[in-house]
Amino acid sequence: MLSEPMRLRLLNELHSGERTVTQLTLATGAGQANVSKHLGMMADVGLVSRRKEGLNVFYFIVDESIFELCDLVCSQLHAELSAKAAAFTKPHPSELDLPSHTPATARSTRALSLEV
């Protein structure tokens, strides 16, 4: 449930208090249908709850300890993404284990001997 980035974003937005779907849509930049879908899924498993006030539906966190779990998930995602990013970074030349260049004057030369 918490491996979905949109749900983590929504939980993060709800961390400071209850929000309407419209407020969450504006805050996340996601579509209303997408936000509602994820909120519904989180409500079904008891992560969030909702209350209706007029035409507005307000969502809020049921148990604040969910953020401890979010921190664990985010830490794991960060570690995985950092490892993947490291595979694509170009190493600094000083980090490369290249053979040193030997100037031509220091190279050994082979003497040819001619026997008469």
Secondary structure, 3 states (H helix, E strand, C coil): CCCCHHHHHHHHHHCCCCEEHHHHHHHHCCCHHHHHHHHHHHHHCCCEEEEEECCEEEEEECCCCHHHHHHHHHHHHHHHHHHHHHHHCCCCHHHCCCCCCCCHHHCCCCCCCCCC
